[in-house]
C-alpha cells in the first residue's frame, strides 16, 4: 500500500499554507482598537489644555481686577474698578463665563495694606471643549495686591 501525496506536497508545507491565511490581521486589529483609543487620548489632551487655558484666563482676570482695585482711592471705588477690570479681561475669551462673581476684600484699605480679589467663573463644558459635553465647572482664582505705602487716600 502506498500513500498518496496531497496536491500541496508534504504536511509541513500544508501547515505553513494554512497559517499564512492570518496575514494582515495585525493591521485590522490596529485599525479597530488602537486608532479609536488614540483619538480618545488626543481628545482628552485637548480637553485638559482647554481647561488649563480657561484657568489661566481666570487667573489673569483676578490679577487685573486686583491691580485695578489697588489703584482706587476708596473701598467702593475698589469694588467697581475690580468688576470692570475682571469683565474687561474676560471679554473676548473663547468661553462664556456665566455666572461670574467678583468678590473684593479691601481690608483696612490704608496705605501699606492689601486688597484681595476672588473671581469665581462657571464655565459650561459645551463652550469649553466644543464637544457638546453636558455640565459645567467652576473655576476660582484669588489675587492679592498691596496698596502703595506712600499714596494719600484722598485726591489724585
ABEGO torsion letter per residue (X at the ends): XBBBBBAAEBAAAAAAAAAAAABGAAAAAAAAAAAAAAAAAAAAAAAAAAAAAAAAAAAAAAAAAAAAAAABABAAAAAAAAAAAAAAAABGBABBBOBBBBBBBAEAGBBGBBBBBBBBBBBBAAAAAGAGBBEBBBBBBBBBBBBBAABBABEX
